[in-house]
Amino acid sequence: MNTDPIADMLTRIRNAVRRQMKEVVLPHSRLKAEIGKLLVNRGYINKCEVSTNDAGRKIIQLSLRYDGIAPAIEGIQRMSKPGQRIYEGSNKLNKLMIIHTGDTVVSTTNGLMTGKQAIKAGLGGEVLFRIW
């Protein structure tokens, strides 16, 4: 039983990058698949595929991106947690984006977005994690 599947996903990616692995396999959920698609669109990973394993369960396969030896993902930090949710309006997101480099991933009423996209749309939401 996993109480925080997003943190599990981010930890698996972080550990794979440290070991310079080419691929990460995760249990499937719609939210994790959407996060994978967002990371592909932002250029942090090469591809995100949903498939089934030998036991017939859905899995997500992430192909990590490297520029030579250097990984495209330098770091990932979980912001909102099950014990302490962090919700920010679009005006607070602007301040958060100025302080930190990289991308902030926000869950809004219109789906997952980067912080810049949420500010442009005038939306706030739950700040899931930062990636740089």
N, C-alpha and C positions, 0 to 999 in steps of 0.2 A: 504494500500500500504506500503510495507516494502522496504526501500532503501538498507538495508544491511542484507540479510537473514542469512548469516553466523554468524554475531554478535547476531542476534536474537536466533539462535540455541545455541550458546555458553552461552548466558544469561539464557535461559531456563534450560540448564544443570546445570549451576552454582546455580541458584535458587533452583532447585530440590535437589541438593546435600546439600545445606544449610538447607532445610526442611526435609532431610533424606527420600525423596520419593524414591520409588522403580522403577518408570517408568516415562518416559518423552514422550509426543506425540507431533510431529512436522508436519507441512505441508511438503509434499514431493518435493524434487528436486534431480536430479542426483548427484549434488555436495554434498549435505547434506547426501545422502545415502552412497557415497564414504567415506566421513568423518566418518560416523558411522562405516563402515566396518574397517577403519583404527584404530579407537579407540577400536574395538573388538580385532583386531589382536595384539595391543599393551597392552591389558589387562586392559584398563581403564573402559570399560563397559562389561556386560555379553553378550548381543546380540542386534542386530539391525535388525528389521523386517519391510518390506514394506507391507502395507495392504491398504484396503479401509475402509473409515468410513461409517456411515449410509447415508450420502448425496452422496455417490459414488465417493468421492475425495480420491486420494492417500494420505496416511499419513505414517510417519516413527515412529515406536515405539522403544525407546531405553530403555533397562533394565540396570539400574545402578548397579555397583558392589561395595560391601562393604566388608571389612575385619573385621568381628565382627561389631563394631559400627563405626569404622573409614572408611570414603569413600576412594575409590581408587583414586579419583580425588581430589586433594588438592586445585588446582587453575587452572584457564584458563585465558589467556590474548590474546586479539585480537591484532595482529601486523599490518597487512596491512588493510587499510580502504578504502572505496570508494573515500574519499577526499584526501587520501595520500597513494598511493600504494607503497609497499616496495618490491623491487626486489633485490635479492642478487645472486652473482655468487657462485660457489662451494667453492672458497677460502675464501670468506667472511662468508659463512655458517659455516665453520670450526671455525672461531673466535667466532661466535655467539653461537655455541654449547659449547665452552669452558667456556664462561661467565655464561650461564644459565644451570640450572639442568632441568631434565625432557626431553620432546620431543618437537621439533619444527616441525610443519606440513607445507610442502612446496608444492605448485602447480607447477609441472614441465611439460615439453612437453611430458613426459612419464606417466603423471597422478599424483595423490597425493602420496607423500612419506614423510617419516620422514626426518629430517635433515641429520641423519647419512646415510640413504639409498641414499639420493641425493648426499652427498659427495662421497660415495663409487662409485656411477655411474658417478661422474664427472659432475653433472648437477646443474644448478641454477634455480631460479624461484621466484615466488611470495611467500613471507613468510606470510602464512595465520594467524597462531596463535601458541602460546606456551601452553603446558599443563604439569602439574606436579602433 
